[in-house]
Amino acid sequence: MNPFKFGTIVENEFFTDRKEECQMLKQKLDSENHIVLISPRRFGKSSLVQKVLSEQNRP
């Protein structure tokens, strides 16, 4: 049984182990630079962005 949820944006207990990436993304957003995230499909790019934006109350 796969412990990971995939195919949708994940939150809460399913979003794990991305503290460094969250911090770096927050810093880039605060500096108002353009950001491009590159990784293979289903590596959590959308989940990462949604988590950071929800923590900063940004649209």
C-alpha positions, 0 to 999 in steps of 0.5 A, spaced: 500 500 500 502 506 497 503 511 503 503 517 499 497 521 496 498 523 488 494 525 483 491 531 486 494 537 490 496 535 497 495 538 504 496 537 511 499 530 513 500 528 506 505 534 505 511 532 508 519 534 508 519 540 504 521 545 509 527 547 505 523 548 499 518 552 502 523 557 506 526 558 499 520 559 495 518 564 501 524 568 500 523 569 493 516 571 493 518 576 498 523 579 493 518 580 488 522 576 483 519 571 478 520 564 479 520 558 475 519 551 478 522 545 474 521 538 476 518 532 473 510 531 473 507 529 480 513 531 484 509 536 488 510 543 485 503 545 485 502 542 492 508 546 494 506 553 491 499 552 494 502 551 501 507 557 501 501 561 498 496 559 503 501 560 509 503 567 506 495 569 505 497 571 498 492 570 492 
